[in-house]
Amino acid sequence: MPPPSDSAQRFHFGGLLGLGFVTDLLDTLGVGSFATTSTVLKLGNIVEDDEIPGTLNVGHALPTFLEGVLFITVIQVESLTLILMITASVIGAWFGAGLVSRLPKRAIQLGLSAALLATALFIFLRQVEVFPPGGDALGLSGLALVVAVVVNGWIGAFTTLGIGNYAPCMALVSLLGMNPTAAFPIMMGSAALILPVAATRFIRSGRFSRRTALALTIGGIPGVLVAALVIKSLPLDAVRWLVVGVLLYTSVVMWRSAQADARELAS
């Protein structure tokens, strides 16, 4: 097994701690951590492109697990719906991480570019209130439950690449008529188990930055606690619009990196 890369060695550890704190604080408030962290890692040239998915999954695993515990105990969702949707996402993540951890660098660059673009689209649709308002249900049954389980499995698989599961999960439960508040324990409970499961496969492959992942974990845990227990909520509209713009820019940068690497290989 190749040793984990320490390509972030030149970047100040305190800055990485701050990155973990801020991204997991925003994650707990509903902005998401994967896309924002990917953007900083790429634009700051902190981690090699093909190490970004592994670094995200390993570094945010414990903070996200803490989020899941906090939200599952606070917001009630019908047990069968919660268990089946989380289980499906974990199964999807296991297979997704196994695939992503073996992809060549250019495929990961293109995948991350698409993931950032998709995340920007989901946030944009949420901002312009295209997502349906949802209903009052706290659980699903019949065909709606089957659809929720299957789709959440695919969301879990794509999460390992860096797309994040919050906005897609929020759209899914709203489309199926659930109370949007019920999305929080589902999406955070899913992420709480997706990331540790995916992290084991990335650790085994060695495709992550050990130093960056450690800093994200150490900085992220207090970020979650401050957001959940102290801040609790913030007016984040302006932040989300800023995130959309930055994600679009980073998506283009990542795509151009993939094209540049392809030209180098061809020359």
C-alpha positions in Angstrom: 0.0 0.0 0.0 1.5 3.4 -0.9 2.0 5.7 2.1 -0.4 8.6 2.5 0.8 11.8 0.8 1.9 14.8 2.9 1.6 17.3 0.0 0.1 19.8 2.4 3.3 19.9 4.5 4.1 23.4 3.2 0.7 24.8 4.3 0.5 26.1 7.9 -1.2 23.6 10.2 -3.1 26.4 12.0 -4.7 27.4 8.6 -5.9 23.8 8.1 -7.4 23.8 11.6 -9.3 26.9 10.8 -10.5 25.4 7.5 -11.8 22.4 9.4 -13.5 24.7 12.0 -15.2 26.9 9.5 -16.3 24.3 7.0 -17.8 22.0 9.6 -19.5 24.9 11.4 -21.1 25.8 8.1 -21.9 22.2 7.5 -23.8 22.0 10.7 -25.8 25.1 9.7 -26.8 23.4 6.4 -24.3 24.9 3.9 -22.2 21.7 3.5 -18.5 21.0 4.0 -17.4 18.9 1.0 -17.7 21.5 -1.7 -16.3 24.3 0.4 -13.4 22.3 1.5 -12.7 21.0 -2.0 -12.6 24.6 -3.2 -10.0 25.7 -0.7 -7.9 22.7 -1.2 -7.9 23.2 -5.0 -7.5 26.9 -5.2 -4.9 26.9 -2.4 -3.0 24.1 -4.1 -2.9 22.4 -0.7 -3.6 18.8 -1.8 -3.0 16.9 -5.0 -6.3 16.8 -7.0 -6.5 13.0 -6.9 -6.1 13.1 -3.0 -9.0 15.5 -2.5 -11.9 12.9 -2.2 -10.0 10.8 0.2 -8.9 13.8 2.3 -12.6 15.0 2.5 -13.9 11.6 3.5 -11.2 10.9 6.1 -10.9 14.5 7.5 -14.7 15.2 7.9 -15.6 11.7 9.1 -15.6 12.3 12.9 -17.1 15.8 12.9 -19.9 14.6 10.6 -20.5 11.6 12.9 -20.9 14.0 15.8 -23.4 16.1 13.7 -25.4 13.0 13.0 -25.7 12.1 16.7 -26.8 15.6 17.6 -29.5 15.9 14.9 -30.9 12.4 15.2 -31.5 13.0 18.9 -33.1 16.4 18.4 -35.3 16.0 15.3 -37.7 13.1 15.1 -38.2 11.0 11.9 -40.2 7.8 11.4 -37.8 5.0 12.3 -38.2 2.8 9.3 -37.7 5.6 6.8 -34.6 6.8 8.7 -33.0 3.4 9.0 -33.6 2.3 5.4 -32.4 5.6 3.8 -29.3 5.7 6.0 -28.5 2.0 5.3 -28.9 2.6 1.5 -26.5 5.6 1.6 -23.9 3.6 3.5 -24.1 0.7 1.0 -23.8 3.2 -1.9 -20.8 4.9 -0.2 -19.0 1.6 0.3 -19.1 0.8 -3.4 -18.6 4.4 -4.4 -15.4 4.8 -2.3 -14.0 1.6 -3.7 -14.4 2.9 -7.2 -13.2 6.5 -6.5 -10.1 5.3 -4.6 -8.9 3.5 -7.8 -9.7 6.1 -10.4 -6.9 7.8 -12.3 -6.1 11.4 -11.5 -7.8 12.9 -14.6 -11.0 11.0 -14.0 -11.1 12.3 -10.4 -10.4 15.9 -11.7 -13.3 15.6 -14.1 -15.5 14.0 -11.5 -14.8 16.7 -9.0 -15.4 19.4 -11.6 -18.9 17.8 -12.2 -19.5 17.4 -8.5 -18.8 21.1 -7.8 -21.0 22.1 -10.7 -23.8 19.9 -9.4 -23.5 21.2 -5.9 -23.6 24.8 -7.2 -26.7 23.9 -9.1 -28.5 22.4 -6.1 -27.7 25.4 -3.9 -28.8 27.8 -6.7 -32.2 25.9 -7.0 -32.6 26.1 -3.3 -31.9 29.8 -3.2 -34.4 30.6 -5.9 -36.9 28.4 -4.2 -37.4 25.9 -7.1 -37.3 23.0 -4.6 -40.9 22.0 -3.6 -41.9 23.2 -0.1 -42.5 19.6 1.0 -45.3 18.4 3.2 -45.8 17.5 6.9 -44.9 13.8 6.7 -42.1 12.6 9.0 -41.9 9.2 7.2 -42.6 7.4 3.9 -44.2 4.1 2.9 -44.9 2.1 -0.3 -43.4 3.2 -3.6 -42.3 6.6 -2.1 -40.1 4.8 0.4 -38.7 2.5 -2.3 -37.8 5.6 -4.4 -36.2 7.3 -1.4 -34.1 4.3 -0.5 -32.8 3.7 -4.1 -32.0 7.4 -4.7 -30.4 7.8 -1.4 -28.1 4.9 -2.2 -26.9 6.7 -5.3 -26.5 9.9 -3.4 -24.3 8.0 -0.9 -22.1 6.7 -3.8 -21.6 10.1 -5.3 -20.9 11.7 -1.9 -17.6 9.8 -1.8 -16.4 11.8 -4.9 -17.1 15.1 -3.2 -20.6 16.1 -4.3 -22.0 16.2 -0.7 -25.4 14.8 0.3 -27.2 17.7 1.9 -28.8 19.5 -1.0 -29.7 16.3 -3.0 -31.2 14.8 0.1 -33.2 17.9 0.9 -34.5 17.9 -2.6 -35.4 14.2 -2.4 -37.4 14.3 0.8 -39.2 17.5 -0.3 -40.2 16.0 -3.6 -41.6 13.0 -1.8 -43.8 15.2 0.4 -41.8 15.0 3.7 -41.3 17.9 6.0 -38.0 19.5 4.9 -36.9 19.6 8.6 -36.9 15.8 8.5 -34.1 15.9 6.0 -31.6 17.0 8.6 -31.4 13.7 10.6 -31.6 11.7 7.4 -28.9 13.6 5.6 -26.7 14.0 8.6 -27.3 10.5 9.8 -26.4 9.3 6.3 -23.2 11.4 6.2 -22.3 10.3 9.8 -22.0 6.7 8.5 -21.0 7.3 4.9 -17.8 9.1 5.8 -16.3 6.5 8.2 -17.2 3.7 5.8 -15.7 5.6 2.8 -12.7 6.7 4.9 -11.7 3.1 5.6 -11.3 2.5 1.9 -9.4 5.6 1.2 -7.1 4.9 4.1 -6.5 1.5 2.8 -5.6 2.9 -0.7 -3.4 5.7 0.8 -4.9 8.3 -1.5 -5.4 11.2 1.0 -3.3 13.8 2.8 -2.7 12.6 6.3 -1.8 16.0 7.7 -4.7 17.8 6.1 -7.2 15.2 7.2 -6.0 15.3 10.8 -6.3 19.1 10.9 -9.8 19.0 9.4 -10.8 16.5 12.1 -9.3 18.4 15.0 -10.6 21.8 13.8 -14.0 20.4 12.7 -15.2 18.9 16.0 -15.3 22.2 17.9 -16.8 23.8 14.7 -19.8 21.4 15.0 -20.2 22.0 18.7 -20.2 25.8 18.3 -22.7 25.7 15.5 -25.1 23.2 17.1 -24.9 24.4 20.7 -24.1 28.1 20.5 -25.0 29.6 17.2 -27.8 27.2 16.2 -28.8 29.3 13.2 -27.7 32.2 11.0 -29.0 34.2 8.0 -26.9 32.4 5.4 -28.4 33.6 2.1 -25.5 35.8 1.2 -23.0 33.0 2.2 -24.8 30.5 -0.1 -24.7 32.9 -3.1 -21.0 33.4 -2.5 -20.5 29.7 -2.3 -22.3 29.2 -5.7 -20.0 31.6 -7.4 -16.9 30.1 -5.9 -18.0 26.6 -6.7 -18.6 27.5 -10.4 -15.1 29.1 -10.6 -13.5 26.1 -8.9 -15.3 23.7 -11.2 -13.8 25.4 -14.2 -10.3 25.5 -12.7 -10.6 21.7 -12.0 -11.8 21.0 -15.5 -8.9 23.0 -17.0 -6.4 21.1 -14.8 -7.8 17.9 -16.2 -7.4 19.1 -19.8 -3.8 20.4 -19.0 -2.8 17.0 -17.6 -4.3 15.2 -20.6 -2.2 17.4 -23.0 0.9 16.7 -21.0 0.3 12.9 -21.3 -0.3 13.3 -25.0 2.9 15.3 -25.7 
